């Protein structure tokens, strides 16, 4: 039996800097910058999975839609059989599916796609103060980034708009399809015009 841990292990995630001369390629007919190739992301997630145990937590929740890819990947790699509960908090501070009230005081593990400014994680902590976070990526160099206690990060990246591995590259008015890039297994960066 694995004991529940009050302190998460110290994990030093790798840092992948965005190239100064990125390669452009077509993803579903739209140009994007290549950042991290799919086989490299698979290896990063696999190596991260060796260092975490989803049974450290009372419950696992996933922040949709971005965290879903990472949650499914970890659950498969860890042969996790427990329930994964969906929540949906957005970067614009909008909450679609809150943390269920019965989990408020539990030690939950929140799986999410990215830590950039930290506002989304802060909102989740307001609803679940004992939560710990498992982020696929964390942007480095974000001014006034909120420090999130009790968090594990698989990969640190440059401050660029990324998509893939569950993350959406599309934003309103940019001409990209809704949910563009979520299914791509690598990371791509948005070409800003």
N, C-alpha and C positions, 0 to 999 in steps of 0.2 A: 504494500500500500504506500502510495506517495503522500507525504504530508503536505498540507496546504502551507504555502510560504507567505510570510508577512513581508519579507524583503525579496525583491526580484533580483536575479543575478545581474552582475555587471557584464554587459555585452558591448563591445566596441564595434559598431557597424562599419563596414567599408564605406569609403567616400568615392563616388564617381563624379568627376568634374565634367561639366558639359564642354565639348570641344569648341575651340575658338573658330574652327573651320568645319562645321558639321556637314555630314553627308545628307543630301535631300533625297527622299524616295517617295514613291506613291503608295499610300495606304488607302485601299478602297477608293481609288481614283482621286485622292486629295494629297497634295504635297505636304510632307512633314519632315522634320529633322530626325535623323536616327540618333538615339541617345544610348540605350543599352539593348543589345540584341536578345532575342528570346532565350537562347540557350544559356546566356549569362544570367538572366533573371531567374531561370529555373534553378541554376546552381546556387544563387544567392538565397533563394527561398529555402532550398533544401538544407544548406549549411546553417541557416538561421533556425530551422526546425529542430536541429540537433541540440540546440541550447535552450529550448523552451518546452514546457509541459502544460498543456491546456487543462490538466487536472489540478493545477495549483489554485484554481478559482472555483467558487461556488457555482457559478454559471458563466457561460461564454455568450456574449452578444456581438453582433456584427452591425456596423453602421453601413446601411445600404446607400447607394448602390456600389460605391467605390470599394468598400471593404470586402465585398462578397467573394471576389476572385481570390484574395489572400486568405480569407477564412476557409474556403473550400480546399485550397492548396495545403494549408497547415493541417486541417482535419484529415485529409487523405494521407499526408506524410506521417502524421502522428497516430494514425489509425484511431482517431477520436470518435467514440460512439455516442457521446452525450449530445444533448439538444443544443442547438445554436439558435438564439433568439434574435429576431430582427428589430433594429431600431433605425430611425432615419432622422439625422440631424444634418443641416446644410451650412455651408460657409457663410450664407447671408443671415445666419442666426435663426433661420426658420426651422421649426421642429414639426415633422410630419408624423413620426411614430416615436413617442417618448419611451424612455426606459420604463418598463412596467413598475408600478408603485411597490409591488411585493419584492422587487430587487433593490430598492433604494438603499437599504442598509447591508446588503450582501457584498461580498468581495467578488465583484464580477471582473472578467477579462473582456475588454472592449477591443475588438479587432477593427482597424480602420486602415484606409489606404495611405493617407498622407498627413503629416504634421507640417503645416506651413505657418500661418499666423497664430494658431492655437485656439481661436474662438470657438470652433466646433467642439473640441475636446473640453474646453472650459464649460460650455453649456451642458455637456454630458455629466461632467463632475458636479455641476449644480444639482442635477437630478439623481446622481449616484456618487456620493462623496467618497466611498471606499473603492471606487473603480480603479483598475490598473489598465494601461493601454498597451496594445501590441500594434505598432505601426509598420506598414511595409516600407514607407519612405519618410524621411524628414528633410525638409529644405534647410540648407545652411545659408546664413547670411541674411536672414529675414530681420529687418529692423523691428524692435519691440516685440519679438516673438514671445508668446506666453510660455513660461516654463511649466511643463506638465509633469507633476510628480508621478512616480510609479509607472514609468513607461519603458518599453523595449522597442528598439528600432532595428529593422533588418538592413536598411540601406540609407545612407546620407547622400543627398544630391544637391546640385547647384540650384539656385533660385531661378528656374525657368518653368514655364507652364508645361506640365507633362501629362501624358495620357498613356493608356495601355495598362495591362495587369489590373483591370477593373476600373481604372480612372478614365474619366471623360475629358476629351480635349476640346469639345465644342462649348461655345458660349453664345448667348443670344446675339444674333445679328452678324455672326462671323461667316455665315455661308456653309458651315460644316453640318452634317446630319446630326440629329439628336442621338445622344449616346455613342457618338463617334469614338472609336479607338478602344472602347472598353474590353473587347474580346482579343485584342492584340496581346500576345504573350511577352512582348518586350516593352521598353519604355521609349516613347517618342516625344519630341518637343514641338510645341506649336510655333509655326512661322508667323511672327508678328509683322504686320505690314505698316 
